[in-house]
Amino acid sequence: MAHSRGEDTGGTPGEHRAGVPRGATGRFPRGATGRSARGQRQGGPLRALLTRHALLPLRLFLGVTFVYAGLDKLTDSAFLSAHGSGSIGETMRSVRDTSAVPWLVDLALKSPVGFGYAIGLGELAVGLGILLGLLGRLAALGGALISLSLWLTVSWTTEPYYYGNDLAYLMAWLPLILAGTPLLSADAWLRHRRRPPQPAPAPQYDSPPGGPQN
């Protein structure tokens, strides 16, 4: 039995989509297709929340670890000594000939106690900065430089290389150097305070039917 053009196509040619009901006019309801695919790609608000806070565990770990390491050094009289077992001076002398940067070890040996205080205070400042999110990128850069210096001196000869934790710490700081601390941080609070207030939107009035009247 022959059908008319409208009955045969139900809309425009090539518009057939399996499993999607057509409306009374033969057209597909707006938004009927692609909506589920978009929902799967977006993953909902939970996935967006987890994505925004993806670096928070790394930030907490590095912050707590460096605060602990700094306090541990600053309160250890044996470490803050030029001589003796476990002292910063003995450690620097033991890695002098195997270090990748012997000039840095020589610099530290000019004042081992001062170098020990510098490392301890630096780790404490970096840890507090990254925990509070205050100058987050600068704090992460400081942590990376401390880890780099320790890797090139103390743990340079560790084999295989992945047994040395200083290199792992150096790599862990890089995402925070790139991203900073934009969430749950003093940087975010200060950025919000510096933002100029937005003017209130002008009220909108609906025109009466038929357009404005004089």
KOLDOMI-963207 format. One record per residue (C-alpha): chain; x, y, z. Coordinates in nm, 4 decimals, m for minus. Example, Ala and Ser with C-alpha at 12.3 -4.5 7.8 and 13.67 -1.06 7.14 Angstrom:
BEGIN
<rec romar="A" X="1.2300" Y="m0.4500" Z="0.7800"/>
<rec romar="A" X="1.3670" Y="m0.1060" Z="0.7140"/>
This chain:
BEGIN
<rec romar="A" X="0.0000" Y="0.0000" Z="0.0000"/>
<rec romar="A" X="0.1441" Y="0.3409" Z="m0.0977"/>
<rec romar="A" X="0.2044" Y="0.6001" Z="0.1662"/>
<rec romar="A" X="0.2358" Y="0.9746" Z="0.1442"/>
<rec romar="A" X="0.5757" Y="1.1451" Z="0.1867"/>
<rec romar="A" X="0.5017" Y="1.2607" Z="0.5407"/>
<rec romar="A" X="0.3796" Y="0.9164" Z="0.6497"/>
<rec romar="A" X="0.6774" Y="0.7414" Z="0.4935"/>
<rec romar="A" X="0.9493" Y="0.9533" Z="0.6514"/>
<rec romar="A" X="0.7864" Y="1.0772" Z="0.9726"/>
<rec romar="A" X="0.9982" Y="1.3920" Z="0.9417"/>
<rec romar="A" X="1.3124" Y="1.4632" Z="0.7491"/>
<rec romar="A" X="1.4870" Y="1.1888" Z="0.5520"/>
<rec romar="A" X="1.7567" Y="1.0017" Z="0.7442"/>
<rec romar="A" X="1.6139" Y="1.1048" Z="1.0819"/>
<rec romar="A" X="1.5401" Y="0.7529" Z="1.2060"/>
<rec romar="A" X="1.6999" Y="0.6818" Z="1.5466"/>
<rec romar="A" X="1.6553" Y="0.3439" Z="1.7043"/>
<rec romar="A" X="1.4868" Y="0.3319" Z="2.0462"/>
<rec romar="A" X="1.3831" Y="0.6997" Z="2.0571"/>
<rec romar="A" X="1.0071" Y="0.7670" Z="2.0442"/>
<rec romar="A" X="0.8792" Y="1.0219" Z="1.7991"/>
<rec romar="A" X="0.6317" Y="1.2923" Z="1.8831"/>
<rec romar="A" X="0.2883" Y="1.3360" Z="1.7342"/>
<rec romar="A" X="0.4345" Y="1.5379" Z="1.4484"/>
<rec romar="A" X="0.6818" Y="1.2636" Z="1.3608"/>
<rec romar="A" X="0.9789" Y="1.4558" Z="1.5031"/>
<rec romar="A" X="1.2014" Y="1.3486" Z="1.7889"/>
<rec romar="A" X="1.1598" Y="1.5256" Z="2.1240"/>
<rec romar="A" X="1.4280" Y="1.7883" Z="2.1794"/>
<rec romar="A" X="1.7132" Y="1.6531" Z="2.3899"/>
<rec romar="A" X="1.5927" Y="1.2923" Z="2.3621"/>
<rec romar="A" X="1.9254" Y="1.1773" Z="2.2205"/>
<rec romar="A" X="2.2703" Y="1.2554" Z="2.3544"/>
<rec romar="A" X="2.1392" Y="1.3393" Z="2.7016"/>
<rec romar="A" X="2.2431" Y="1.0079" Z="2.8564"/>
<rec romar="A" X="2.5806" Y="1.0219" Z="2.6820"/>
<rec romar="A" X="2.6450" Y="1.3703" Z="2.8152"/>
<rec romar="A" X="2.5507" Y="1.2542" Z="3.1637"/>
<rec romar="A" X="2.7946" Y="0.9657" Z="3.1437"/>
<rec romar="A" X="3.0746" Y="1.1925" Z="3.0236"/>
<rec romar="A" X="3.0162" Y="1.4478" Z="3.2971"/>
<rec romar="A" X="2.9824" Y="1.1853" Z="3.5710"/>
<rec romar="A" X="2.7645" Y="1.4038" Z="3.7879"/>
<rec romar="A" X="2.8544" Y="1.6467" Z="4.0672"/>
<rec romar="A" X="3.0465" Y="1.3882" Z="4.2722"/>
<rec romar="A" X="3.3027" Y="1.3283" Z="3.9994"/>
<rec romar="A" X="3.3443" Y="1.7019" Z="3.9476"/>
<rec romar="A" X="3.3984" Y="1.7477" Z="4.3227"/>
<rec romar="A" X="3.6609" Y="1.4715" Z="4.3345"/>
<rec romar="A" X="3.8379" Y="1.6145" Z="4.0303"/>
<rec romar="A" X="3.8613" Y="1.9624" Z="4.1850"/>
<rec romar="A" X="4.0100" Y="1.8201" Z="4.5047"/>
<rec romar="A" X="4.2374" Y="1.5606" Z="4.3412"/>
<rec romar="A" X="4.5587" Y="1.7242" Z="4.4686"/>
<rec romar="A" X="4.4358" Y="1.7716" Z="4.8259"/>
<rec romar="A" X="4.5647" Y="1.4314" Z="4.9561"/>
<rec romar="A" X="4.9090" Y="1.4982" Z="4.8056"/>
<rec romar="A" X="4.9127" Y="1.8457" Z="4.9562"/>
<rec romar="A" X="4.8205" Y="1.7150" Z="5.3026"/>
<rec romar="A" X="5.0806" Y="1.4375" Z="5.2882"/>
<rec romar="A" X="5.3658" Y="1.6638" Z="5.1805"/>
<rec romar="A" X="5.2671" Y="1.9359" Z="5.4255"/>
<rec romar="A" X="5.2474" Y="1.7055" Z="5.7274"/>
<rec romar="A" X="5.5659" Y="1.5208" Z="5.6281"/>
<rec romar="A" X="5.7747" Y="1.8350" Z="5.5860"/>
<rec romar="A" X="5.6450" Y="1.9915" Z="5.9074"/>
<rec romar="A" X="5.7361" Y="1.6726" Z="6.0923"/>
<rec romar="A" X="6.0783" Y="1.6499" Z="5.9237"/>
<rec romar="A" X="6.1572" Y="2.0121" Z="6.0054"/>
<rec romar="A" X="6.0561" Y="1.9833" Z="6.3708"/>
<rec romar="A" X="6.2443" Y="1.6553" Z="6.4029"/>
<rec romar="A" X="6.5674" Y="1.8170" Z="6.2806"/>
<rec romar="A" X="6.5283" Y="2.1371" Z="6.4836"/>
<rec romar="A" X="6.4725" Y="1.9454" Z="6.8080"/>
<rec romar="A" X="6.7539" Y="1.6917" Z="6.7571"/>
<rec romar="A" X="7.0742" Y="1.8175" Z="6.9175"/>
<rec romar="A" X="7.2709" Y="1.5259" Z="6.7751"/>
<rec romar="A" X="7.1692" Y="1.6219" Z="6.4216"/>
<rec romar="A" X="7.2521" Y="1.9905" Z="6.4733"/>
<rec romar="A" X="7.6177" Y="1.9227" Z="6.5370"/>
<rec romar="A" X="7.9322" Y="1.9429" Z="6.3312"/>
<rec romar="A" X="8.0680" Y="1.6100" Z="6.4566"/>
<rec romar="A" X="7.9364" Y="1.2823" Z="6.5891"/>
<rec romar="A" X="7.7221" Y="0.9961" Z="6.4728"/>
<rec romar="A" X="7.4018" Y="1.1135" Z="6.3036"/>
<rec romar="A" X="7.5147" Y="1.4753" Z="6.2847"/>
<rec romar="A" X="7.4661" Y="1.6896" Z="5.9763"/>
<rec romar="A" X="7.8425" Y="1.7423" Z="5.9597"/>
<rec romar="A" X="7.9178" Y="1.3694" Z="5.9579"/>
<rec romar="A" X="7.6462" Y="1.3110" Z="5.6982"/>
<rec romar="A" X="7.7860" Y="1.5750" Z="5.4640"/>
<rec romar="A" X="8.1426" Y="1.4432" Z="5.4973"/>
<rec romar="A" X="8.0284" Y="1.0890" Z="5.4215"/>
<rec romar="A" X="7.8660" Y="1.1902" Z="5.0899"/>
<rec romar="A" X="8.1297" Y="1.4431" Z="4.9804"/>
<rec romar="A" X="8.3066" Y="1.2191" Z="4.7290"/>
<rec romar="A" X="7.9937" Y="1.0516" Z="4.5881"/>
<rec romar="A" X="7.7724" Y="1.3589" Z="4.5568"/>
<rec romar="A" X="7.6648" Y="1.4882" Z="4.2178"/>
<rec romar="A" X="7.7332" Y="1.8440" Z="4.3384"/>
<rec romar="A" X="8.0398" Y="1.8326" Z="4.5663"/>
<rec romar="A" X="8.0575" Y="2.2134" Z="4.5687"/>
<rec romar="A" X="7.7232" Y="2.2199" Z="4.7502"/>
<rec romar="A" X="7.8562" Y="1.9776" Z="5.0112"/>
<rec romar="A" X="8.1668" Y="2.1927" Z="5.0523"/>
<rec romar="A" X="7.9417" Y="2.4938" Z="5.1065"/>
<rec romar="A" X="7.7432" Y="2.3075" Z="5.3724"/>
<rec romar="A" X="8.0639" Y="2.1928" Z="5.5452"/>
<rec romar="A" X="8.1733" Y="2.5541" Z="5.5984"/>
<rec romar="A" X="7.8965" Y="2.5758" Z="5.8584"/>
<rec romar="A" X="7.7303" Y="2.2371" Z="5.9124"/>
<rec romar="A" X="7.5160" Y="2.3539" Z="6.2017"/>
<rec romar="A" X="7.3929" Y="2.6564" Z="6.0071"/>
<rec romar="A" X="7.3160" Y="2.4317" Z="5.7104"/>
<rec romar="A" X="7.1224" Y="2.1962" Z="5.9387"/>
<rec romar="A" X="6.9161" Y="2.4839" Z="6.0755"/>
<rec romar="A" X="6.8513" Y="2.6092" Z="5.7213"/>
<rec romar="A" X="6.7243" Y="2.2678" Z="5.6099"/>
<rec romar="A" X="6.5046" Y="2.2274" Z="5.9196"/>
<rec romar="A" X="6.3559" Y="2.5761" Z="5.9032"/>
<rec romar="A" X="6.3064" Y="2.5432" Z="5.5273"/>
<rec romar="A" X="6.1171" Y="2.2163" Z="5.5652"/>
<rec romar="A" X="5.9012" Y="2.3654" Z="5.8397"/>
<rec romar="A" X="5.8189" Y="2.6759" Z="5.6360"/>
<rec romar="A" X="5.7422" Y="2.4715" Z="5.3256"/>
<rec romar="A" X="5.5184" Y="2.2316" Z="5.5179"/>
<rec romar="A" X="5.3201" Y="2.5092" Z="5.6861"/>
<rec romar="A" X="5.2900" Y="2.7034" Z="5.3614"/>
<rec romar="A" X="5.1525" Y="2.4097" Z="5.1655"/>
<rec romar="A" X="4.9155" Y="2.3056" Z="5.4458"/>
<rec romar="A" X="4.7724" Y="2.6556" Z="5.4832"/>
<rec romar="A" X="4.7815" Y="2.7175" Z="5.1100"/>
<rec romar="A" X="4.9731" Y="3.0415" Z="5.1647"/>
<rec romar="A" X="5.1903" Y="3.1248" Z="4.8626"/>
<rec romar="A" X="5.1275" Y="2.7679" Z="4.7545"/>
<rec romar="A" X="5.3365" Y="2.7683" Z="4.4378"/>
<rec romar="A" X="5.6298" Y="2.9300" Z="4.6157"/>
<rec romar="A" X="5.6066" Y="2.6774" Z="4.8998"/>
<rec romar="A" X="5.5954" Y="2.3892" Z="4.6513"/>
<rec romar="A" X="5.8977" Y="2.5322" Z="4.4697"/>
<rec romar="A" X="6.0864" Y="2.5525" Z="4.7990"/>
<rec romar="A" X="5.9976" Y="2.1918" Z="4.8778"/>
<rec romar="A" X="6.1147" Y="2.0822" Z="4.5347"/>
<rec romar="A" X="6.4487" Y="2.2627" Z="4.5780"/>
<rec romar="A" X="6.5047" Y="2.1002" Z="4.9182"/>
<rec romar="A" X="6.4252" Y="1.7569" Z="4.7756"/>
<rec romar="A" X="6.6484" Y="1.8228" Z="4.4757"/>
<rec romar="A" X="6.9442" Y="1.9241" Z="4.6919"/>
<rec romar="A" X="6.9035" Y="1.6158" Z="4.9129"/>
<rec romar="A" X="6.8727" Y="1.3896" Z="4.6098"/>
<rec romar="A" X="7.1894" Y="1.5275" Z="4.4494"/>
<rec romar="A" X="7.3860" Y="1.4920" Z="4.7725"/>
<rec romar="A" X="7.2587" Y="1.2433" Z="5.0299"/>
<rec romar="A" X="7.0713" Y="0.9923" Z="4.8134"/>
<rec romar="A" X="7.2541" Y="1.0356" Z="4.4807"/>
<rec romar="A" X="7.4274" Y="0.6962" Z="4.4997"/>
<rec romar="A" X="7.1168" Y="0.5008" Z="4.6061"/>
<rec romar="A" X="7.0659" Y="0.2069" Z="4.3717"/>
<rec romar="A" X="6.8310" Y="0.1297" Z="4.2215"/>
<rec romar="A" X="6.7273" Y="0.4932" Z="4.2027"/>
<rec romar="A" X="6.3680" Y="0.4286" Z="4.3097"/>
<rec romar="A" X="6.4885" Y="0.3298" Z="4.6561"/>
<rec romar="A" X="6.5785" Y="0.6930" Z="4.7191"/>
<rec romar="A" X="6.2836" Y="0.8864" Z="4.8587"/>
<rec romar="A" X="6.4188" Y="1.2340" Z="4.7780"/>
<rec romar="A" X="6.3623" Y="1.1864" Z="4.4045"/>
<rec romar="A" X="6.0057" Y="1.0725" Z="4.4711"/>
<rec romar="A" X="5.9443" Y="1.3830" Z="4.6848"/>
<rec romar="A" X="6.0857" Y="1.6001" Z="4.4071"/>
<rec romar="A" X="5.8397" Y="1.4529" Z="4.1560"/>
<rec romar="A" X="5.5535" Y="1.4848" Z="4.4062"/>
<rec romar="A" X="5.6103" Y="1.8602" Z="4.4367"/>
<rec romar="A" X="5.5797" Y="1.9239" Z="4.0631"/>
<rec romar="A" X="5.1946" Y="1.9022" Z="4.0396"/>
<rec romar="A" X="5.1638" Y="2.1568" Z="4.3201"/>
<rec romar="A" X="5.4111" Y="2.3891" Z="4.1484"/>
<rec romar="A" X="5.1926" Y="2.3733" Z="3.8370"/>
<rec romar="A" X="4.8509" Y="2.3939" Z="4.0048"/>
<rec romar="A" X="4.9222" Y="2.5857" Z="4.3229"/>
<rec romar="A" X="4.6722" Y="2.5683" Z="4.6086"/>
<rec romar="A" X="4.3492" Y="2.7110" Z="4.4639"/>
<rec romar="A" X="4.1091" Y="2.5354" Z="4.7036"/>
<rec romar="A" X="4.0753" Y="2.5389" Z="5.0830"/>
<rec romar="A" X="4.3696" Y="2.7747" Z="5.1114"/>
<rec romar="A" X="4.4766" Y="3.1177" Z="5.2270"/>
<rec romar="A" X="4.5593" Y="3.1979" Z="4.8645"/>
<rec romar="A" X="4.1961" Y="3.1418" Z="4.7643"/>
<rec romar="A" X="4.0724" Y="3.3539" Z="5.0566"/>
<rec romar="A" X="4.3076" Y="3.6404" Z="4.9725"/>
<rec romar="A" X="4.2133" Y="3.6216" Z="4.6052"/>
<rec romar="A" X="3.8467" Y="3.6443" Z="4.7018"/>
<rec romar="A" X="3.9138" Y="3.9454" Z="4.9259"/>
<rec romar="A" X="4.0980" Y="4.1297" Z="4.6476"/>
<rec romar="A" X="3.8208" Y="4.0690" Z="4.3970"/>
<rec romar="A" X="3.6187" Y="4.3899" Z="4.3393"/>
<rec romar="A" X="3.2510" Y="4.3686" Z="4.4362"/>
<rec romar="A" X="3.0205" Y="4.2916" Z="4.1486"/>
<rec romar="A" X="2.7449" Y="4.5478" Z="4.0822"/>
<rec romar="A" X="2.3948" Y="4.4307" Z="4.1449"/>
<rec romar="A" X="2.2081" Y="4.3435" Z="3.8246"/>
<rec romar="A" X="1.9529" Y="4.5993" Z="3.7083"/>
<rec romar="A" X="1.5935" Y="4.4959" Z="3.7766"/>
<rec romar="A" X="1.4088" Y="4.3561" Z="3.4798"/>
<rec romar="A" X="1.0473" Y="4.4488" Z="3.4186"/>
<rec romar="A" X="0.8168" Y="4.2601" Z="3.1881"/>
<rec romar="A" X="0.6463" Y="4.4700" Z="2.9259"/>
<rec romar="A" X="0.2669" Y="4.4445" Z="2.9251"/>
<rec romar="A" X="0.1090" Y="4.2461" Z="2.6397"/>
<rec romar="A" X="0.1069" Y="4.4429" Z="2.3177"/>
<rec romar="A" X="0.4334" Y="4.6272" Z="2.3926"/>
<rec romar="A" X="0.4978" Y="4.9406" Z="2.6004"/>
<rec romar="A" X="0.2110" Y="5.1802" Z="2.6516"/>
<rec romar="A" X="0.2362" Y="5.5563" Z="2.6674"/>
